[in-house]
């Protein structure tokens, strides 16, 4: 079975308010909110928190 590829992108909502959109093939898009800057969102996407989130969603071991 092929692995599901989840893509992430940071989106600015307002000054000091960012969210990450997680796109799943053939599924509804999910939002991860609570980021204060693009750097904060980028740190999440490039760090251990992304892997932990993917595990909690059943997409990583």
For each residue, the residues with C-beta under 8 A, 3 or more apart:
1:
2:
3:
4: 24 25 59
5: 25
6: 22 23 24 54 59
7: 22 23
8: 20 21 22 23 45 50
9: 20 21 23
10: 18 19 20 35 38 41 42 45
11: 18 19 20 21
12: 17 18 38
13: 17 18 19
14: 17
15:
16: 36 37
17: 12 13 14 35 36
18: 10 11 12 13 35 36 37 38 40 41
19: 10 11 13 31 32 33 34 35 41
20: 8 9 10 11 31 32 33 35 41 44 45
21: 8 9 11 29 30 31
22: 6 7 8 29 30 31 32
23: 6 7 8 9 29
24: 4 6 27 28 29 30
25: 4 5
26:
27: 24
28: 24
29: 21 22 23 24
30: 21 22 24 57
31: 19 20 21 22
32: 19 20 22 35 44 53
33: 19 20
34: 19
35: 10 17 18 19 20 32 38 40 41 44
36: 16 17 18 40
37: 16 18 40 41
38: 10 12 18 35 41 42
39: 42 43
40: 18 35 36 37 43 44
41: 10 18 19 20 35 37 38 44 45
42: 10 38 39 45 46
43: 39 40 46 47 49
44: 20 32 35 40 41 47 49 50
45: 8 10 20 41 42 50
46: 42 43 50
47: 43 44 50 51
48: 51 52
49: 43 44 52 53
50: 8 44 45 46 47 53 54
51: 47 48 54 55 60
52: 48 49 55 56
53: 32 49 50 56 57
54: 6 50 51 57 59 60
55: 51 52 58 59 60 61
56: 52 53
57: 30 53 54
58: 55
59: 4 6 54 55
60: 51 54 55
61: 55
